[in-house]
Amino acid sequence: MYLSNPLSTLFPGAHGHVLNQLLAEVRPESGRAIALKLGTSVGKSRVIEILNDLVHIGVVDREIVGSSHLFSLNSDHLCFQTLKVLANPVPALKNQIQRIVGGFQQAPLAVVIFGSVAKGSSQAGSDLDLLVLRPNHVRPDDSLWDAQ
């Protein structure tokens, strides 16, 4: 489970990196600035090409200020909220775990995410490590607890 940069998994190559960077921005940025923030992973000309593609499909807005072209995600686009969740899926994962645990007849003392997902270093083949703490009053061999 690659949760540290999931957009790069769903949008392979440079598109995922550019989308991820745009989601991290709080204000419009130039293609050059976005390329610089991406470092050596994507060249400036490729970033500009991808931004133009994303403008063409309406996911990204372009604002022309003087000779600069500034880019930002289109917050009115149908997919905007979905992209935000995909860019940072850990809160949605935590909500899903809370919904599941909320349905338990015998609630755990705690549920702890640990390992690569908790550290933000998960990769495509990573699993989700959960520690579910059984309350002291529940016996270790309790079949109801085990079934949950």
DAKA-V623945 format. One record per residue. N is the residue number from 1. RES is the residue in one letter. SS is DSSP state (H for helix, E for strand, L for the rest). PHI is phi in whole degrees, -180 to 180 (999 if undefined). OMEGA is omega in degrees with one decimal (NA if undefined). Layout:
<<N;RES;SS;PHI;OMEGA> <N;RES;SS;PHI;OMEGA>>
//
This chain:
<<1;M;L;999;-174.6> <2;Y;L;-94;-176.1> <3;L;L;-94;-179.0> <4;S;L;-80;174.4> <5;N;L;-154;-172.7> <6;P;H;-66;179.0> <7;L;H;-64;177.5> <8;S;H;-71;175.5> <9;T;H;-78;-179.1> <10;L;H;-75;178.5> <11;F;L;-121;-174.7> <12;P;L;-60;177.4> <13;G;L;79;-171.5> <14;A;H;-69;-179.2> <15;H;H;-56;179.6> <16;G;H;-63;179.1> <17;H;H;-65;-179.4> <18;V;H;-66;177.8> <19;L;H;-59;-179.9> <20;N;H;-61;179.6> <21;Q;H;-67;178.0> <22;L;H;-62;179.2> <23;L;H;-68;179.8> <24;A;H;-83;-176.4> <25;E;L;-80;177.7> <26;V;L;-103;177.5> <27;R;L;-144;178.6> <28;P;L;-57;-178.8> <29;E;E;-130;175.2> <30;S;E;-76;175.9> <31;G;H;-60;178.6> <32;R;H;-63;-179.7> <33;A;H;-64;178.8> <34;I;H;-65;178.5> <35;A;H;-61;178.8> <36;L;H;-63;179.7> <37;K;H;-68;178.2> <38;L;H;-79;178.7> <39;G;H;70;-176.1> <40;T;H;-86;-175.7> <41;S;H;-69;-180.0> <42;V;L;-143;179.5> <43;G;L;-74;-177.0> <44;K;H;-59;-177.8> <45;S;H;-64;177.8> <46;R;H;-69;177.3> <47;V;H;-60;179.7> <48;I;H;-62;178.5> <49;E;H;-61;179.9> <50;I;H;-67;178.1> <51;L;H;-60;177.5> <52;N;H;-63;175.8> <53;D;H;-60;-177.3> <54;L;H;-70;173.9> <55;V;H;-66;-178.3> <56;H;H;-59;-179.6> <57;I;L;-90;172.9> <58;G;L;90;-178.9> <59;V;L;-77;-177.0> <60;V;E;-121;174.3> <61;D;E;-98;174.9> <62;R;E;-118;176.6> <63;E;E;-120;179.9> <64;I;E;-97;179.5> <65;V;E;-124;-174.5> <66;G;L;64;178.5> <67;S;L;-97;-178.3> <68;S;E;-94;172.0> <69;H;E;-109;-179.3> <70;L;E;-107;-174.5> <71;F;E;-120;174.3> <72;S;E;-152;176.6> <73;L;E;-67;178.0> <74;N;L;-82;-176.3> <75;S;L;-70;176.8> <76;D;L;-91;-178.8> <77;H;L;-69;-179.2> <78;L;L;-54;-175.9> <79;C;L;-91;-173.9> <80;F;H;-57;-178.5> <81;Q;H;-63;178.2> <82;T;H;-63;178.2> <83;L;H;-62;178.4> <84;K;H;-62;179.1> <85;V;H;-67;179.9> <86;L;H;-65;179.8> <87;A;H;-71;179.3> <88;N;L;-141;-173.5> <89;P;L;-80;-176.0> <90;V;H;-62;176.0> <91;P;H;-59;177.3> <92;A;H;-67;176.4> <93;L;H;-63;178.5> <94;K;H;-63;176.9> <95;N;H;-63;178.7> <96;Q;H;-63;177.8> <97;I;H;-62;178.8> <98;Q;H;-63;177.5> <99;R;H;-64;-179.8> <100;I;H;-65;-178.2> <101;V;H;-65;177.9> <102;G;H;-62;178.2> <103;G;L;-89;178.8> <104;F;L;-68;174.3> <105;Q;L;-74;175.9> <106;Q;L;-118;-175.3> <107;A;L;-71;174.6> <108;P;L;-73;174.3> <109;L;L;-66;-179.3> <110;A;E;-164;170.4> <111;V;E;-127;-174.9> <112;V;E;-121;172.0> <113;I;E;-88;177.9> <114;F;E;-138;179.5> <115;G;L;86;-172.1> <116;S;H;-64;178.8> <117;V;H;-66;179.6> <118;A;H;-65;-179.2> <119;K;H;-82;-177.4> <120;G;L;76;-178.1> <121;S;L;-122;-178.5> <122;S;L;-67;178.3> <123;Q;L;-121;-176.6> <124;A;L;-56;-177.7> <125;G;L;-93;-177.7> <126;S;L;-71;174.3> <127;D;L;-102;177.9> <128;L;L;-105;-179.6> <129;D;E;-96;178.7> <130;L;E;-124;171.5> <131;L;E;-111;179.9> <132;V;E;-108;-176.1> <133;L;E;-90;179.0> <134;R;L;-78;176.8> <135;P;L;-63;-178.5> <136;N;L;-61;-176.6> <137;H;L;-76;178.1> <138;V;L;-95;-178.7> <139;R;L;-67;179.0> <140;P;L;-59;-178.4> <141;D;L;-100;-178.7> <142;D;L;-65;-175.8> <143;S;H;-68;177.8> <144;L;H;-64;177.9> <145;W;H;-60;-179.3> <146;D;H;-62;-177.9> <147;A;H;-70;-179.5> <148;Q;L;-70;NA>>
//
